[in-house]
C-alpha cells in the first residue's frame, strides 16, 4: 500500500468521527435539555452530514482492517470487539429512534420545550455509545491482541 494511503485514511477517519459525534452530540445534548433556546427541527436537518461522517469513518476503518488484519482479527482484539459492539449498539439506538416514532415526537419540540423522556433516554444512550466507540478505537493502538 502506498505510503500516503494510511495517513490519508487516518485523517478521513478523524474527520468522519468528528462530523458524526459533533452533530449527533449537539443533537443529543439538546434533547437532554441543553441549549433549550434552539428548536430541534433545524438540528435534525444536519443528520445527513452525520451519516456522511459515519460512512467516511466506516470506509476508512475498512482500509485499516485490510491493511493490517492481524491487528484486529487474528487473534481478535478485545478493543476491536468492544468498538464493533458499541457501533452496533449505537446503530440500533438510531434505528429504534426512527422506527419507534421518537423522531416524529421530537420534530415538534420547539425552542424552550423539553423532549419526551424516551427521547432523553435515547440521547443519553447515544452519547455514551459514540464516546465508547471513540474510547475503544483509541485503545486499539495500545491493546492489540487480547483474545
C-alpha positions as CSV (number, residue, x, y, z in Angstrom):
1,X,0.0,0.0,0.0
2,X,1.3,3.5,-0.9
3,X,2.9,5.5,1.9
4,X,0.3,8.2,1.8
5,X,-2.8,6.0,2.0
6,X,-2.9,5.2,5.7
7,X,-2.2,8.8,6.8
8,X,-4.9,10.0,4.5
9,X,-7.3,7.4,5.9
10,X,-6.3,8.4,9.5
11,X,-7.3,12.0,8.6
12,X,-10.6,10.9,7.0
13,X,-11.4,8.6,9.9
14,X,-10.9,11.5,12.3
15,X,-12.9,14.0,10.2
16,X,-15.7,11.4,9.8
17,X,-15.8,10.7,13.5
18,X,-15.8,14.5,14.3
19,X,-18.7,15.0,11.9
20,X,-20.7,12.1,13.4
21,X,-20.1,12.7,17.1
22,X,-20.1,16.5,16.7
23,X,-23.5,16.7,15.0
24,X,-25.1,13.8,17.0
25,X,-23.6,15.1,20.2
26,X,-25.1,18.6,19.8
27,X,-28.5,17.0,18.9
28,X,-28.4,14.6,21.9
29,X,-27.4,17.4,24.3
30,X,-30.3,19.5,23.0
31,X,-32.7,16.6,23.6
32,X,-31.2,16.3,27.1
33,X,-32.2,19.9,27.8
34,X,-29.1,21.9,27.0
35,X,-29.5,25.0,24.7
36,X,-33.2,25.0,25.1
37,X,-33.5,28.2,23.0
38,X,-32.9,26.1,19.9
39,X,-35.7,24.2,18.3
40,X,-34.9,20.6,17.5
41,X,-36.0,20.5,13.8
42,X,-33.1,22.6,12.4
43,X,-30.6,20.3,14.2
44,X,-32.2,17.3,12.7
45,X,-31.5,18.7,9.2
46,X,-27.8,18.2,10.0
47,X,-28.3,14.4,10.3
48,X,-27.4,13.7,6.7
49,X,-23.9,15.2,7.4
50,X,-23.6,12.9,10.5
51,X,-24.5,9.9,8.3
52,X,-21.8,11.1,5.8
53,X,-19.3,11.2,8.7
54,X,-20.3,7.7,9.7
55,X,-19.8,6.4,6.1
56,X,-16.4,8.2,5.9
57,X,-15.4,6.6,9.1
58,X,-16.6,3.2,8.1
59,X,-14.8,3.3,4.8
60,X,-11.5,4.4,6.2
61,X,-11.8,1.8,9.0
62,X,-12.2,-0.9,6.4
63,X,-8.9,0.3,4.9
64,X,-7.2,-0.1,8.3
65,X,-8.5,-3.7,8.7
66,X,-7.5,-4.6,5.1
67,X,-4.0,-3.1,5.6
68,X,-3.3,-4.8,8.9
69,X,-5.8,-7.6,9.6
70,X,-3.6,-9.1,12.3
71,X,-4.0,-6.1,14.5
72,X,-7.8,-6.6,14.6
73,X,-8.7,-10.1,13.6
74,X,-6.0,-12.7,14.2
75,X,-6.5,-13.3,17.1
76,X,-9.4,-11.0,17.8
77,X,-8.6,-7.8,19.7
78,X,-10.7,-7.1,22.7
79,X,-10.6,-3.4,21.9
80,X,-11.8,-4.1,18.3
81,X,-14.6,-6.3,19.5
82,X,-15.7,-3.7,22.1
83,X,-15.6,-1.0,19.4
84,X,-17.7,-3.0,17.0
85,X,-20.2,-3.8,19.8
86,X,-20.5,-0.2,20.7
87,X,-21.0,0.7,17.0
88,X,-23.7,-2.0,16.7
89,X,-25.5,-0.7,19.8
90,X,-25.2,2.9,18.5
91,X,-26.7,1.9,15.2
92,X,-29.5,0.0,16.9
93,X,-30.2,3.1,19.1
94,X,-30.6,5.2,15.9
95,X,-32.8,2.5,14.3
96,X,-35.1,2.4,17.3
97,X,-35.2,6.3,17.4
98,X,-36.6,6.3,13.9
99,X,-38.6,3.0,14.0
100,X,-40.5,3.7,17.2
101,X,-41.7,7.2,16.2
102,X,-39.4,9.0,18.6
103,X,-38.2,11.1,15.7
104,X,-41.7,12.3,14.9
105,X,-42.3,13.1,18.5
106,X,-39.1,15.1,18.7
107,X,-39.9,17.0,15.5
108,X,-42.4,19.1,17.4
109,X,-40.1,20.1,20.2
110,X,-39.8,23.8,19.8
111,X,-37.5,26.4,21.5
112,X,-37.9,26.3,25.2
113,X,-39.6,22.9,25.3
114,X,-38.4,19.7,26.8
115,X,-38.0,16.5,24.8
116,X,-40.1,13.4,25.8
117,X,-38.4,11.2,28.4
118,X,-37.9,8.4,25.9
119,X,-36.0,10.7,23.6
120,X,-33.8,11.8,26.5
121,X,-33.0,8.2,27.3
122,X,-32.1,7.6,23.7
123,X,-30.0,10.7,23.6
124,X,-28.1,9.8,26.8
125,X,-27.5,6.3,25.5
126,X,-26.3,7.7,22.1
127,X,-23.8,10.0,23.8
128,X,-22.5,7.1,25.9
129,X,-22.2,4.7,22.9
130,X,-20.5,7.1,20.5
131,X,-18.0,8.2,23.2
132,X,-17.5,4.5,23.9
133,X,-16.7,3.9,20.2
134,X,-14.0,6.6,20.3
135,X,-12.6,5.2,23.6
136,X,-12.3,1.7,22.3
137,X,-11.0,2.8,19.0
138,X,-8.3,4.8,20.7
139,X,-7.3,1.8,22.8
140,X,-6.8,-0.3,19.6
141,X,-3.2,1.1,19.3
142,X,-2.3,0.2,22.8
143,X,-4.1,-3.2,23.3
144,X,-3.7,-5.2,20.2
145,X,-4.5,-8.9,20.6
146,X,-6.3,-9.9,23.7
147,X,-8.3,-13.0,22.7
